[in-house]
């Protein structure tokens, strides 16, 4: 039965004979890993917003641990650079404009 997987899109095996479903699972797994490594701080912030409880505490511990480890290894450098640029853009003012004037959105 496993060899009779009906896909709406037929993906042929590659030159090494790896089936299309295996290729897809590998690509999704790599994408998930990349997002987790480059966006671990967002996972930690999401965990902080969960309703308190024993399971939430475990999730938060893992999420904050991952965020700390990725920061130690410098994987959060792209996010920090983008956030820094965004903060600088938000701080820009027209000549003669005060911060109080600019914050009236």
LINTA-V112724 format. One record per backbone hydrogen bond with DSSP energy under -0.5 kcal/mol. CO is the residue of the C=O (numbers start at 1). NH is the residue of the N-H. If there is no record, write none. Layout:
((CO | NH) (CO | NH))
This chain:
((1 | 4) (2 | 5) (5 | 7) (9 | 11) (10 | 12) (11 | 20) (14 | 17) (18 | 14) (19 | 23) (20 | 24) (21 | 25) (22 | 26) (23 | 27) (24 | 28) (25 | 29) (26 | 30) (27 | 31) (28 | 32) (29 | 33) (30 | 34) (31 | 35) (32 | 36) (33 | 37) (34 | 38) (35 | 39) (39 | 42) (39 | 43) (40 | 44) (41 | 45) (42 | 46) (43 | 47) (44 | 48) (45 | 49) (46 | 49) (47 | 50) (53 | 57) (54 | 58) (55 | 59) (56 | 60) (57 | 61) (58 | 62) (59 | 63) (60 | 64) (61 | 65) (62 | 66) (63 | 67) (64 | 68) (65 | 69) (66 | 70) (67 | 71) (68 | 72) (69 | 73) (70 | 75) (70 | 76) (71 | 74) (74 | 77) (76 | 80) (77 | 81) (78 | 82) (79 | 83) (80 | 84) (81 | 85) (82 | 86) (83 | 87) (84 | 88) (85 | 89) (86 | 90) (87 | 91) (88 | 92) (89 | 92) (94 | 97) (98 | 102) (99 | 103) (101 | 104) (103 | 105))
